[in-house]
Amino acid sequence: MGHCNDEKMDLKINCKGKFILQGEKIDREWIVPFNNFDNVMWSMITFFELATLEGWPNTLLRIVDSQGVDMGPKKDNRL
């Protein structure tokens, strides 16, 4: 469920170097949200938040938009 801070980069391997945003050079970085399924601990926390209905819409949208391992999101992704 990670993504690059440069929206043009869709793969983690390509999320390197710098890009220009509003006239500023910014380092590209791969960002993984707090709610994720990267390991058992984060999965349990994510499932707990979903079960308690706390912030579930944002997490659900990230899950729907996800494409695969080390791939950025795709809006309304349909496999």
Sequence and secondary structure as in RCSB ss.txt:
>XXXX:A:sequence
MGHCNDEKMDLKINCKGKFILQGEKIDREWIVPFNNFDNVMWSMITFFELATLEGWPNTLLRIVDSQGVDMGPKK
DNRL
>XXXX:A:secstr
  EESSTT  BGGG  SEEEETTEEEE  EE  SS  SSHHHHHHHHHHHHTTSSHHHHHHHHHH  STTB   T
T   
